[in-house]
Amino acid sequence: MRTDNYANKGRILIVDDTPHNIEVLYDILSPDGYELSSAADGETGLQRARADKPDLVLLDLVLPGMMGIEVLEVLKQEQPQTTVILTTAYGSEETAIQAMRRGVNDYIINKRPFDPGEVREVVRSAIAESRLRQENFRLTHELELVNQQLQEYAGHLERNIDELRSANERLKELDRMKASFFSMISHELRHPLTVAKGYLELIETGSGGEVTTEMRRYLRIINDNFDHLAEMIDDLLDLSRMEAGRYHITRQAVRPSGIINHTIQAFAASAKEKEIQLETELPDSLPLVSADPLRVVQVLTNLLQNAIKFTPSGGSITVSACESGPEVQFCVADTGIGIPPAELERIFDRFYQVRRDDSNLGGAGLGLAISKEIIRLHGGRIWAESVEGKGSRFYFALPRAVEEQSP
């Protein structure tokens, strides 16, 4: 039975029709730990070689029946990685060299008896060469498999790239269709709204007859809802442009106080109507910011609308700005109903609305999401702090204009 020690040393098959030669070779090689087997003719030798897959075959040149050269040719055809050493007592070294040209790796001349030192050295070298050849064959085979796998992977990758290209083109087409759809919807919705608001104005001025106080209240409600609907249409259009990558900003050096004062004026009447104190806190001098003024006004408008909506009568709203390193930090603070801590992180998500007991305070849930994207396009930041029942503070920071930055 073969042991691991023998298997590590190497397997040797001796094919020789002379029992004495086999015995001598066993005596020489056994002490070195090789796993030895033998055959007395060529046919048996080939059967053993097929079964044992030896590292080395010691092959006699002259054999009964099938000659050694014939055995060599079959062996090299079936097991090309097997090392073969010719052992012969007949013929000259020239005969052995001729055999080497036909596939023999080395030869040992039987000098009757074999030279033990020569046998050990030739066998040791042949086993080492055989191991190297087998390892090279294994690595070559593995490399071929890896190459094949890489080629298959490259084919899959190419197909995936083609599919991604095709999918990307379809997505672009869908984006174009979506942008076109929203543009068309915008026009189709804005037109009847404009017409309806025109007739409302005619009614309010008395062009259609006497308007009672009760009727004016109803007309104001209708007008407010029209305005709310128009804002929702604008928000949806902005959102669609952002998703399609068609929402652009045009930066310029802008004075923060000018943006704030302009926006505050637009909300003075609605704040006064709700008895909310609207204030500003602005330093005498503020650095210019690199921003699109129309988009920043849009952000402040969203924040002020929410502040007025969620601040009860008698409350206050303060809009401020201050220098903060390479940025200018804006803040809209109110004394309103505040935001629950569990929902504070989600208020900038699209279509997300804070759960309120009064459903009349709700909206489309787009204003803060659009504001966040606008500030992101400016390379700025936006965040909020709130204490439920005491109010909220919404911050956003914009980069200072280059000419205002320190060298």
Buried (B, 14 or more C-beta within 10 A) or exposed (E): EEEEEBEEBBBBBBBBBBEEBBEBBBEBBEEEEBBBBBBBBBBBBBEBBEEBEBBBBBBBBBBEEBBBBBBBEBBBEEBEEBBBBBBBBEBEEEBBEEBBEEBBBBBBBBEEEBBBEEBBEBBBBBBEBBBEBBEEEEEEEEEEEEEEEEEEEEEEEEEEEEEEEEEEEEEEEEBEEBBEEBEEBBEEBBEEBEEBBEEBEEBBEEEEEEBEEEEEEEBEEBBEEBEEBBBBBBBBBBBBBBBBEEBEEEBEBBBBBEBBEEBBEEBEEBBEEBEBEBEBEBEEEBBBBBBBBEBBBBBBBBBBBBBBBBBEEEBBBBBBBBBEEEBBBBBBBBBBBBBEEEBBEEBBEBEEBBEEEEEEEEBBBBBBBBBBBBBEBBEBBBBBBBEBEEBBBBBBBBBBBEEBEEE
